[in-house]
Amino acid sequence: ADIEKPWKWVKDGSAEYIFIKDGFEHLTDLSAFLERASHALAKGGILEIHVPHYKSPSAYRVTHKHFFSWNMFSVFPEPHDSVQTLRVVQNKLIIDPKIGPLNGIANIFPRFFEKVFPYISGIHVKMMKK
């Protein structure tokens, strides 16, 4: 299925879980994807997103159309966002595993860690449909 086109292949409210890894950053219209995912999810359904953090070298691929920070998801949805039915229930920084086991510490103070720590490789977000 082409997730950038209308999702005719799934009924509204029929999905309990949607997982996207190595794909969200390639989409042209993030709001359209979130709207489609929201329609597809049942109440209480989860949308799980994995994206590279803007500090990661892998964020700068030619095919990537967007850059992501922890803070971007920490404020979703804002009043002007087209999707108001999804709420972030988990938002984690992922530290480069070569650096060591710092994920726990980084996610106690993610705003601070995101600003000062250079070895953040990704972001792992879970949204729930209300």
Helices and strands as residue ranges (DSSP letters): E 15-21, G 24-26, H 30-40, E 41-52, G 57-59, H 70-74, E 86-95, H 103-106, H 110-116, E 120-129
